[in-house]
Amino acid sequence: MRTVDFLEDAIEIHGGDDFECQHARQAAKLALKLFDKMQPLHKMGNTERIWLRIASLLHDIGKSANSEFHHKASQDIIIRHAALPFRKRIRKIIGLIARYHKGATPKDTHKYYRRLNEEDKRCVMILAGMLRMADGLDAGHKGLVTDLACQARGRKLIVYLVGKEGIDVDKAVRKADLLGQAFDCEVEVRTVAKVIGKNLDFSRLCVYTQAA
């Protein structure tokens, strides 16, 4: 089974109230936007982008098994599911990215995480941080955020949001904790009216470094 077939089957099988398909796709869309805008910082490639997409689409799949601890259930389903055409190491990385979209941040007391090498741990921290924030940006599962951009200023990362009224900025900031931890920076979230102000070219803005 191809990866794309597995993803679509999983969304259909677990669709409905317990697995909100539109939220899964919105979380994936926003997580990938963060990945693309922040590429100058993380310097990852298409392989890691694919891992993030899969984890984002499946991050709530565990709700069908355990609603309260669905993040852990999602991790276990992904790691154990042979339909995903990846070696066990990669399924562990994807599963951990999905797991850390909520709850505790990565710790060496977590059995799958502590067994990763340092490079894989860094990958999980960064990609899970993006998914975690993307999940917060769609906290109400209403698809209010339509676009975003990022700007790095010293040790601060500013995320600009374009969208409809009602975006929960406070929730997004709370769920940016892991992203801030991964890059050792403060994450600030700002909403922007419709297109953008005169001083910021939103269509071209991505992460860049300025002197503090």
N, C-alpha and C positions, 0 to 999 in steps of 0.2 A: 504493500500500500504506500502510495506517495505521501509525503508530509502534508501537502495541501489537502489531500483527501481525508487524512486523519483529522486535521483541524476542522474541516467542514462537518465531518461526521460527528465529531465530539460536540460541536456547537448545536447541531440538530438533535442529537440524542439527549443532551442535557439542557435543551432549550426550555423556555417557559419561565415561570416565576423564580425557580431556583438558580437558573443560569441565564442571566439577561444578555442575550446575544448582542444587542446594540451597545451595551456598556462594554462588553469584551472588545468589540471592534473599535469603539471610541478610545478605550484605554490603550489599545495597540497603536492607534493613529497618533495619539499624543506622546506616547513613549518613544515612537520612532521619530517624531519631530524633535524631541529633546535630544535623541541620539544624533540626528543629522546636524542640528544647530551647534551641538557641543563637540563635534568631531575634532576640532583643533585642540581640544583639551584632552580627550580620552584616547585619540589616535587609533581607535579600533576600526575594523573593516567590515566587509559584508557578512562574513561568517558570524561574528558577534551580533550583527544587526538581525540576522535570521533567528538566532537564539532568543533575542529580546522579543521579536514578533511572536514566536511560538509561545513563549512564557506568558506574554500579555494576553493572547487570545484564550489561553487555558487557565489563567490565574484563578478563576472562580469555579473551575470544573469540580472541585472538591465539595461544593455546596450540596451536590446530590448525595454525598456520603455522610457529611458532617457539617451542618450549617455553622455551628459556633466556632469550630476549629478548621474551617474549610481551607485555610491557607496551607496547613500541614497536610490535609487530605489531598489537596491539589499537587503538592510536592510528591507525595507517595504514588499517586496515579501516574504522573509523568515519568517518574523514575522506573516504575515497574511495567509500563505499557510498551510491549514489544513492537507495536505498530509504528512507533516513532523510529525512523531509520537512522539511529545514532548509536554509537557505542555507549556503554554504561556511564563512562565519565562525562560525556556530553549531556546525557539525560539527567545526571545529577546536577550539573550546572544549570540547565533549563529549569529543573524542578525547584532548585533553590531560589532562582530569580523569581519564580512564581510564589514561592512560600513567603518571601520577605516583602510582598506587597502590603502586608499588614502585620500587626503584632510586633514581637521583638525584632531588633536588628541583628545581623549576623554575630555569632559568638562562637568561640572555640569549644564551648560546651555542647554545641549542636553537632550531632554525630556525623552528618553528611558534610557539613561545612568544615569541621576540623580536619577531615581527611584530605581536603584539597591542598594542592601546592599553593605557594604565595601568589603566583600569577593568576591562577584560577580564582582564588579568594578575591583578588582585586577586581577581576572581571565580574564576579557575582555582586560585589558591593556596588559597583558603578551601574550595572544594568538593572539590578533590583532597585537601586535608588531612583532610576528613571521611571520604572514601572510603578513604584510606590507613589511617586509624585503624580504621575499620570492618573492613577486611581483616585487620588485626592482631588485632582482637577475635574473629575467627573463624579464627585461624591454623591450627587443627587441622581445620577444615572439619567440625566436629561440632555446630555450633549451640548452644554452651554458654551464650551470653549471651542472656537472654530479655527484658531490659529495661535501660534506663539512664537516668540523669539527670545534669544538669550544674549546677555552681555556680561562680560567679566570685568570687574573693576577691582584691581588689587585682590583682596581675599573675600570679595563679595561677588556672588552670582545673582544677577537680576533677571527674572523671567517675566517677560511682558506678555499679557494675554489679550487676545481679541475675541469677543463673543457677545452673547446675549446677557441681559440683566440677570442677576441672581447668582453669579459665580461666587462660590464660597472660598474667598481668598485665605481666610484663617485656616480652613481645613487643608488647603493646598500647602500652606507654610508648614503646618504640623507634619504633613506627610512628606515634606522635603528634608526631613531630618537625616535620612540615610544618604541622600545625595550630597548634603552638606558635609557629612562625615567622610564620604568617599573622597571628596576633593578638599577637605579641610578648609571649608569656607562657610560663610553665612549666605543663606539663600533668601532673597527678597522677591516678593511677587507683586506685580503691578498690573492693574487692568488698564486697557487703552481704549479710548472711544473709537468705534467703528473702524476707520482706516488707520490713522496714526497722526500724531502731531507733526508739525512742520520740521522739527529738529531730529527726527528719527526715520530713516528709510527702512520701514519694516520688512519690505520684500527682500532686502539684501542683508539684513542684520543677522549675524551669527556671533558666536563667542569670539571675542578678541581681548587681548590684555592691554590694560592701560596702566600707567604709573599711578600708584596710590595717591 
